[in-house]
Amino acid sequence: MVARFGVGPSQGGGAGNPGASRNIGLALVGIALGALLLGVLQYLEVLRLLKRDGAVLTVPRWPAIIAAVLSFLGVVLLGVYLATLQA
């Protein structure tokens, strides 16, 4: 089942709710968003510990911040896209 091309359970050989593929897609986007947020929190915790104990290697923070922001935007935009698909 491919949400982008509108292939639903009835066309993919399965039976059931035609909006199921959209709901599954939204659930996967929600899980990805949660994993991303947990990763950012873990990164911030490690950064705090390194500052407290004295970091051996100083690394610029901007690449991680940009990656987190772009990933967050991508996941949110994908969720909006999947939410607005016609079932």
Z-matrix of the N, CA and C atoms (Angstrom, degrees):
N
C 1 1.448
C 2 1.524 1 109.09
N 3 1.270 2 116.34 1 123.62
C 4 1.454 3 122.14 2 -178.88
C 5 1.520 4 108.12 3 -119.02
N 6 1.335 5 116.45 4 114.21
C 7 1.462 6 120.73 5 -176.24
C 8 1.524 7 111.25 6 -66.32
N 9 1.307 8 117.42 7 -35.74
C 10 1.468 9 120.38 8 -175.40
C 11 1.523 10 111.36 9 -64.11
N 12 1.301 11 117.41 10 -34.02
C 13 1.460 12 121.04 11 -176.92
C 14 1.522 13 111.78 12 -100.25
N 15 1.315 14 117.69 13 4.90
C 16 1.454 15 121.15 14 175.59
C 17 1.512 16 114.15 15 72.70
N 18 1.318 17 118.68 16 22.03
C 19 1.449 18 120.47 17 177.21
C 20 1.510 19 107.58 18 -83.10
N 21 1.296 20 116.36 19 114.28
C 22 1.458 21 121.01 20 -177.50
C 23 1.508 22 111.54 21 -104.93
N 24 1.323 23 116.96 22 -175.44
C 25 1.464 24 120.91 23 -179.16
C 26 1.525 25 112.86 24 -60.80
N 27 1.337 26 117.80 25 -34.38
C 28 1.460 27 119.20 26 -178.41
C 29 1.531 28 111.12 27 -70.70
N 30 1.321 29 118.60 28 -30.51
C 31 1.456 30 121.55 29 179.67
C 32 1.521 31 111.81 30 -89.20
N 33 1.309 32 116.96 31 -20.88
C 34 1.460 33 120.38 32 -177.45
C 35 1.505 34 112.89 33 -92.86
N 36 1.321 35 117.32 34 8.00
C 37 1.459 36 120.14 35 177.88
C 38 1.517 37 113.34 36 94.12
N 39 1.338 38 118.24 37 -6.73
C 40 1.454 39 120.46 38 179.51
C 41 1.514 40 110.86 39 -95.57
N 42 1.292 41 115.76 40 170.13
C 43 1.462 42 120.59 41 177.51
C 44 1.510 43 108.26 42 -122.44
N 45 1.302 44 116.39 43 159.19
C 46 1.458 45 118.98 44 176.89
C 47 1.507 46 111.93 45 132.33
N 48 1.295 47 114.51 46 -156.92
C 49 1.458 48 123.31 47 -176.08
C 50 1.525 49 110.43 48 -70.37
N 51 1.360 50 117.36 49 125.36
C 52 1.472 51 118.61 50 179.79
C 53 1.538 52 113.65 51 -64.17
N 54 1.325 53 118.54 52 -24.70
C 55 1.458 54 121.08 53 179.29
C 56 1.515 55 113.45 54 -88.28
N 57 1.330 56 116.71 55 6.54
C 58 1.468 57 119.74 56 -176.33
C 59 1.526 58 111.86 57 -64.67
N 60 1.329 59 117.37 58 -38.77
C 61 1.462 60 118.33 59 -178.28
C 62 1.521 61 110.81 60 -65.47
N 63 1.331 62 117.31 61 -36.11
C 64 1.466 63 120.14 62 176.90
C 65 1.522 64 110.46 63 -66.49
N 66 1.331 65 116.48 64 -42.46
C 67 1.463 66 119.95 65 179.67
C 68 1.524 67 111.60 66 -65.02
N 69 1.316 68 116.57 67 -39.40
C 70 1.465 69 120.09 68 176.84
C 71 1.520 70 109.91 69 -65.03
N 72 1.331 71 116.89 70 -42.15
C 73 1.465 72 120.60 71 177.56
C 74 1.514 73 111.89 72 -60.76
N 75 1.335 74 116.64 73 -43.46
C 76 1.462 75 119.91 74 178.29
C 77 1.525 76 111.35 75 -64.72
N 78 1.325 77 116.72 76 -38.08
C 79 1.469 78 119.79 77 177.81
C 80 1.526 79 110.44 78 -64.11
N 81 1.335 80 116.93 79 -41.70
C 82 1.467 81 119.92 80 178.93
C 83 1.522 82 111.82 81 -65.31
N 84 1.333 83 116.79 82 -38.06
C 85 1.460 84 120.07 83 176.38
C 86 1.527 85 110.10 84 -64.43
N 87 1.328 86 117.24 85 -41.19
C 88 1.467 87 120.89 86 177.53
C 89 1.521 88 111.91 87 -62.31
N 90 1.325 89 116.71 88 -40.99
C 91 1.463 90 120.66 89 177.78
C 92 1.528 91 110.37 90 -64.65
N 93 1.332 92 116.96 91 -41.96
C 94 1.468 93 120.77 92 178.63
C 95 1.523 94 110.86 93 -63.42
N 96 1.329 95 116.76 94 -40.33
C 97 1.458 96 120.54 95 178.34
C 98 1.527 97 110.81 96 -63.74
N 99 1.321 98 116.61 97 -42.47
C 100 1.460 99 120.06 98 177.34
C 101 1.520 100 112.32 99 -63.01
N 102 1.339 101 116.70 100 -41.77
C 103 1.468 102 120.59 101 178.26
C 104 1.522 103 110.88 102 -64.43
N 105 1.330 104 116.57 103 -39.30
C 106 1.462 105 120.53 104 178.29
C 107 1.525 106 110.89 105 -63.70
N 108 1.307 107 117.00 106 -45.17
C 109 1.471 108 120.24 107 179.68
C 110 1.522 109 111.58 108 -64.83
N 111 1.327 110 117.21 109 -39.57
C 112 1.470 111 119.39 110 176.35
C 113 1.527 112 111.35 111 -63.60
N 114 1.323 113 117.13 112 -38.21
C 115 1.464 114 120.70 113 177.56
C 116 1.516 115 112.10 114 -64.43
N 117 1.333 116 116.89 115 -40.72
C 118 1.467 117 120.42 116 178.04
C 119 1.518 118 110.22 117 -65.25
N 120 1.329 119 117.12 118 -42.17
C 121 1.469 120 120.10 119 178.40
C 122 1.524 121 111.28 120 -63.26
N 123 1.325 122 116.78 121 -40.75
C 124 1.463 123 120.25 122 178.16
C 125 1.529 124 110.55 123 -64.72
N 126 1.321 125 117.02 124 -42.40
C 127 1.465 126 120.93 125 177.99
C 128 1.524 127 110.93 126 -59.62
N 129 1.337 128 116.48 127 -44.96
C 130 1.465 129 120.02 128 179.99
C 131 1.527 130 111.54 129 -64.87
N 132 1.321 131 117.55 130 -36.77
C 133 1.462 132 121.11 131 177.90
C 134 1.529 133 111.30 132 -65.96
N 135 1.329 134 117.15 133 -43.96
C 136 1.468 135 120.74 134 177.76
C 137 1.525 136 110.14 135 -63.66
N 138 1.323 137 116.32 136 -41.42
C 139 1.467 138 120.24 137 178.12
C 140 1.527 139 110.89 138 -61.07
N 141 1.339 140 116.32 139 -41.75
C 142 1.470 141 120.22 140 178.35
C 143 1.526 142 110.72 141 -63.81
N 144 1.330 143 117.52 142 -42.37
C 145 1.465 144 120.95 143 178.97
C 146 1.526 145 111.59 144 -65.14
N 147 1.324 146 117.01 145 -39.85
C 148 1.464 147 119.65 146 178.83
C 149 1.524 148 111.12 147 -65.75
N 150 1.326 149 116.91 148 -38.48
C 151 1.469 150 119.13 149 177.82
C 152 1.519 151 110.89 150 -66.81
N 153 1.319 152 116.64 151 -38.40
C 154 1.464 153 120.72 152 -178.71
C 155 1.524 154 111.33 153 -67.88
N 156 1.335 155 116.37 154 -43.79
C 157 1.461 156 120.57 155 -175.48
C 158 1.521 157 113.48 156 -91.76
N 159 1.311 158 117.51 157 -5.03
C 160 1.456 159 120.78 158 -178.74
C 161 1.514 160 111.09 159 90.71
N 162 1.281 161 116.24 160 103.42
C 163 1.465 162 121.01 161 -177.84
C 164 1.522 163 109.78 162 -70.88
N 165 1.320 164 115.66 163 134.92
C 166 1.451 165 121.01 164 176.95
C 167 1.526 166 109.79 165 -73.52
N 168 1.321 167 116.60 166 -37.84
C 169 1.449 168 122.08 167 -176.63
C 170 1.529 169 108.53 168 -128.00
N 171 1.310 170 115.37 169 124.79
C 172 1.458 171 118.10 170 177.21
C 173 1.529 172 108.79 171 -91.25
N 174 1.308 173 115.46 172 127.78
C 175 1.452 174 122.50 173 -177.18
C 176 1.519 175 107.93 174 -121.31
N 177 1.330 176 118.51 175 137.62
C 178 1.460 177 119.11 176 177.26
C 179 1.530 178 110.91 177 -62.17
N 180 1.317 179 115.86 178 141.99
C 181 1.465 180 120.88 179 -176.56
C 182 1.517 181 112.70 180 -87.42
N 183 1.324 182 119.19 181 -19.25
C 184 1.456 183 120.03 182 -171.87
C 185 1.523 184 114.36 183 -63.19
N 186 1.350 185 121.80 184 -34.13
C 187 1.469 186 118.01 185 178.63
C 188 1.530 187 112.47 186 -63.69
N 189 1.316 188 116.81 187 -40.57
C 190 1.465 189 119.94 188 179.79
C 191 1.522 190 111.00 189 -68.40
N 192 1.323 191 117.01 190 -38.50
C 193 1.460 192 120.60 191 -179.98
C 194 1.528 193 110.23 192 -66.49
N 195 1.321 194 116.92 193 -44.87
C 196 1.469 195 120.35 194 178.97
C 197 1.528 196 110.31 195 -63.39
N 198 1.327 197 117.45 196 -43.11
C 199 1.465 198 120.47 197 179.40
C 200 1.521 199 111.16 198 -62.34
N 201 1.331 200 116.96 199 -41.50
C 202 1.465 201 120.33 200 179.62
C 203 1.523 202 111.26 201 -65.89
N 204 1.323 203 117.04 202 -43.70
C 205 1.470 204 120.56 203 -179.24
C 206 1.530 205 110.57 204 -65.48
N 207 1.322 206 117.86 205 -45.05
C 208 1.460 207 120.31 206 179.94
C 209 1.528 208 112.02 207 -66.22
N 210 1.323 209 116.87 208 -38.21
C 211 1.463 210 120.11 209 176.91
C 212 1.524 211 110.66 210 -64.87
N 213 1.317 212 116.29 211 -43.47
C 214 1.462 213 120.56 212 178.90
C 215 1.528 214 110.36 213 -60.83
N 216 1.328 215 116.98 214 -46.37
C 217 1.459 216 120.29 215 179.32
C 218 1.527 217 111.50 216 -62.81
N 219 1.313 218 116.75 217 -40.35
C 220 1.461 219 119.94 218 178.60
C 221 1.511 220 112.44 219 -62.69
N 222 1.324 221 116.80 220 -43.41
C 223 1.461 222 120.43 221 179.57
C 224 1.527 223 110.78 222 -66.42
N 225 1.328 224 117.03 223 -42.73
C 226 1.468 225 120.31 224 179.50
C 227 1.524 226 110.54 225 -64.71
N 228 1.322 227 117.87 226 -44.55
C 229 1.462 228 120.33 227 179.62
C 230 1.527 229 111.60 228 -64.75
N 231 1.323 230 117.66 229 -37.59
C 232 1.456 231 120.38 230 175.93
C 233 1.522 232 110.94 231 -64.45
N 234 1.321 233 116.49 232 -39.84
C 235 1.469 234 119.97 233 176.52
C 236 1.515 235 112.19 234 -63.57
N 237 1.319 236 117.43 235 -41.74
C 238 1.468 237 121.07 236 177.37
C 239 1.529 238 109.80 237 -63.73
N 240 1.322 239 116.22 238 -42.89
C 241 1.468 240 120.48 239 178.94
C 242 1.527 241 110.81 240 -60.23
N 243 1.329 242 116.39 241 -47.51
C 244 1.460 243 119.49 242 -179.20
C 245 1.527 244 111.90 243 -66.93
N 246 1.323 245 116.40 244 -33.60
C 247 1.467 246 119.83 245 -179.52
C 248 1.520 247 111.72 246 -70.64
N 249 1.321 248 117.45 247 -27.10
C 250 1.461 249 119.62 248 -176.57
C 251 1.531 250 112.65 249 -95.70
N 252 1.324 251 118.15 250 0.61
C 253 1.460 252 120.12 251 177.24
C 254 1.528 253 109.80 252 -66.62
N 255 1.291 254 116.02 253 145.40
C 256 1.462 255 120.78 254 176.14
C 257 1.525 256 107.43 255 -80.74
N 258 1.327 257 115.34 256 129.84
C 259 1.470 258 119.73 257 -178.43
C 260 1.507 259 112.27 258 -72.61
